[in-house]
Amino acid sequence: MAGGAGGPAAAPGHAMAETLPASDPRSLRGRRDILHVDMDAFFAAIEVLDQPALAGKPIIVGGTPEQRGVVATASYEARRYGIHSAMSSWKARQLCPHAIFLPPRRRRYVECSRQVFAIFGDYTPLVEQVSIDEAFLDVTGNRRLFGAPETIAREIKRRIRQEVGLTASVGIAPNKFLAKLASDMEKPDGLVVVAPERIDAFLLGLPVGKLWGVGEKTRRRLSELGIRTVADLRNYPVELLEQHFGTQGLAMRELAFGRDDRPVVAASEAKSIGSAARLRAILDELAEKVARRLRREGLRARTVHLKARYADFTTVTRSETIETATARSGAIRDLARRLFDQRLGRPSLPMRLLGVSVSNLEPAGAGQIDLFPDPREQKDEALDHLLDRIGEKYEKTAIQRGLTHAAADDDD
């Protein structure tokens, strides 16, 4: 396993901690201690846990090539062949003909996830679930109870290995952006600390593609401007950066300096949703995630379903079917809004769960060719595909978080 940022390699099966560089003195004011915990090849690791004979073999969890499926998770042995999440299973088999394909076992994964998150909760109430297998933890102010952040991280890793039988990689930093970057530096079973006074040394040599929001298209545009590393981005005139990229350029520059003020939002803080505006925003986000997944898998849907659970624990479901299948974000969002406004809304009660799903699926290429396409729909589709490309780098996280929102009720 290669060491990050010039650090030594970790021996297989052993955790490694490395104190790495961070930023300017301003970051020392109001210092936070943020952990990003990311389980290692979570689905594949659970399959090995339950079937030890699979250890050391290239495992792919997901649909089979015959089903035209996609890879959900690949073991590290399979990743050595270039296999990664969201790759088509057909291509994965071409890269590794002897790979072992296993169907996902969602209930088992949820069971292990709950064990892991229960451990997190023993050290801080500020746990923000990103997906079924990763979370941010804010342990600021917990030193007196549990010791330094690195001590907390080591204890969490030890308990996950001992109580669940799995490994996790942890990044520790003053903010969420840096913590997430750090957790990826020494996978699997890594532990990387980015101290506040050494952010610069950690960031400056990294390729600019490591920054949140910098997908392949943006990376190419930056490269054409001579911006290939975080250091290059810092040194590029801010006026020109804004001219080329607008507000996205300013956001990239903030990250290049290691600045990220977003708080860790605990699940308990979002347990009941009462604001109509907030409900609408969440509904739109879930609809977007469902639509993006449809497009990624080359599908369209004719039926949109909504599920709501209220503070009194009553659950209401509604659906609507349209004549022509779609994968447009706007169409699915509008259907979801209409269902909510006309049939689902109960303004007197706050909501505990809101889910969006689709059915009546068909391949995107099916159906008759429209000789008189709607220009507005064509424009919407073009925008959807553009946004898909921009979001490619972080699509996995976003989709899994959306699925968690929609599926939380099914596994209680």
KARA-V44392 format. One record per helix or strand of 2 or more residues. SS is the DSSP state (H for helix, E for strand). FROM is the first residue (numbers start at 0). LEN is the number of residues. If there is no record, write none. Layout:
SS|FROM|LEN  SS|FROM|LEN
//
This chain:
H|3|3  E|15|7  H|24|4  E|33|6  H|41|9  H|51|3  E|58|4  H|64|3  E|69|5  H|75|4  H|88|7  E|99|3  H|105|16  E|126|5  E|133|5  H|142|4  H|148|16  E|167|6  H|175|8  E|189|9  H|198|5  H|207|3  H|215|9  H|229|6  H|237|8  H|246|10  H|266|4  H|275|21  E|298|12  E|314|12  H|328|16  E|350|13  H|374|16  H|391|20
//
